[in-house]
């Protein structure tokens, strides 16, 4: 029998991968083309009125350079655009294009379908319990090493 802590982490990653693969497949089937997993991870961090790339990098836990590379791909594919920041003429905002907004609507429908599959597999009660457990919060402020007490 393996390490239960490692198994939990692996199972969470497998579940996340299942959701991500299903979502990206659904978007391709709906005609939105291929986006990478890394590109798809930026969408939840975008504000409706636009987000500065530096803020996007911070929220996503990525480097500014890495986020700019991902954004360039999304710009080339027509999902987002860079527009002047009305509050600071030196800055730009990342904003969804109409194509990007339509992809978000399609993604929401896809996520509802995927959640329905989870409900069918686990049952409504267990799915609701899982959601409530995962909503209890995750420390994101401090990305440093775990507290020694948490390691045992």
Secondary structure, DSSP 8 states (H G I E B T S, - for coil): ---HHHHHHHHHHHHHHHHHHHHHHHHHHTT-----HHHHTTGGG--TT-B-HHHHHHHHT--HHHHHHHHHHHHHTTSEEEEEETTEEEEEEEEE-HHHHHHHHHHHHHHHHHHHHHHHHH-HHHHHHHHHHHTT----S--S---GGGG-
